[in-house]
Amino acid sequence: MKRVILIVLDSVGCGAAPDAALYGDEGSNTIHAVSLSPEFRMENMRRLGLMNIEGADAGEKCESPLGSFGRLQELSAGKDTTTGHWELAGIVSKNPMPTFPDGFPDEIIDEFSKLTGKKILVNKPYSGTKVINDYGDMQRETGGLIVYTSADSVFQVAAHVDSVPIKDLYRYCQIARHMLTGKYGVGRVIARPFTGTSGHYERINDKRHDFSIDPTDRTMLDILKDENFDVLSVGKIIDIFAGRGITDFQRTTGNPDGIEKTIEWMEHDFSGLLFTNLVDTDMIYGHRNDVDGYAGALSYFDSKLPEITGRMRDDDVLIITADHGCDPSTPSTDHSREYVPLVIYGKNVKKGIDLGTVSGMNCVAATILEYLNTSERLDGTVLPIF
């Protein structure tokens, strides 16, 4: 049984893409920035070839890497979670998903208020942790909904659990998801419940829920499921693909939980794809410009890597990559337009192959479908690693 374990280290970019200036991200290099922290230790990833990737500049190179390695240049128009993961799975999004730097139009807010029966607060770009502390008291007093966005294509809805039960918040987000189509078709509607008291509000990260727009075309997940392979999701993969192409899933409370669930699933028989997203680097540290926290999260993943590789079978292939950047050392708290690293390891994978710069993150889908020998294929470079 051939198995591919695909792990996305969320937002771990490795240097500004050629068009980074168009996104205001000149000079961004997430992995280099966090490698300067005293909390950064990724010796296991170094052995696989991470530090040998062009532009990574994250430490001493390995003389004889155990894996193949390179960097991927995104072809899609955007730098967010949805477009990045979709491209890894085979969809190149030529048209950017809509963003709302001035907030959402009155017609959207008025309709959302009418359908939910709730007062709508804020409606502008905001830091998720700051908005609940600036408007949390008002939200609790009115019982309304905090609506905000970011540089990404998102419609985020926050409410205190004492005034809006989580199940109701999810229902309101489903209403927004059905509303937001066409020119208002944001990539994700995100439920953001929070708790706490005035001046000390905190988001309940493990109760966050993403309601994604349906993928615009077939992905490798659809193909694998249709051809009777297992497609196992760990973390927010199930949400990013709106449940499509998934045969089983496990949600997570954070990176440690996601790593453990990945390891547990590797101990069981399956044939196909195990697709994991580890979100803490982005959600908790990248968006808060916490360099040391980001470095610590990567170091923890690296410390668990031997447990992952130790559970690999002879025909298993491990692919570690990212979906975009989020350089925590820049003034911006938004995602950054960067190359993403690619490290591939397994007994069937050639050692020490420098893939250089690969145009298109969809090479990951093309290579996985080639390795699993599916009858249907997708566009993208099949990497010469086997």
Buried (B, 14 or more C-beta within 10 A) or exposed (E): EBBBBBBBBBBBBBBBBEEBEEBEBEEBBBBBBBBEBEBBBBBBBBBBBBBBBBBBBBBEEBEEBBBBBBBBBBBBBBBBBBBBBBBBBBBBBEEBBBBBEEBBEEEBBEBBBEEBEBEBBBBEBBBBBEBBBBBBBEBBEBBBBBBBBBBBBBBBBBBBBEBBEBEBBBEBBBBBBEBBEEEBBBBBBBBBBBBBEEEEBEBBBEBBBBBBBEBEEBBBBBBBBEBEBBBBBBBBBBBBBBBBBBBEBBBBEBBBBBBBBBBEBBEEEBEBBBBBBBBBBBBBBBBBBBBBBBBBBBBBBBBBBEEBBEBBEEBBBBBBBBBBBBBBBBEBBBBBBBBBBBBBBBEEBEEBBEBEBBEBBBBBBBBBBBBBEBEEBBEBBBBEBB
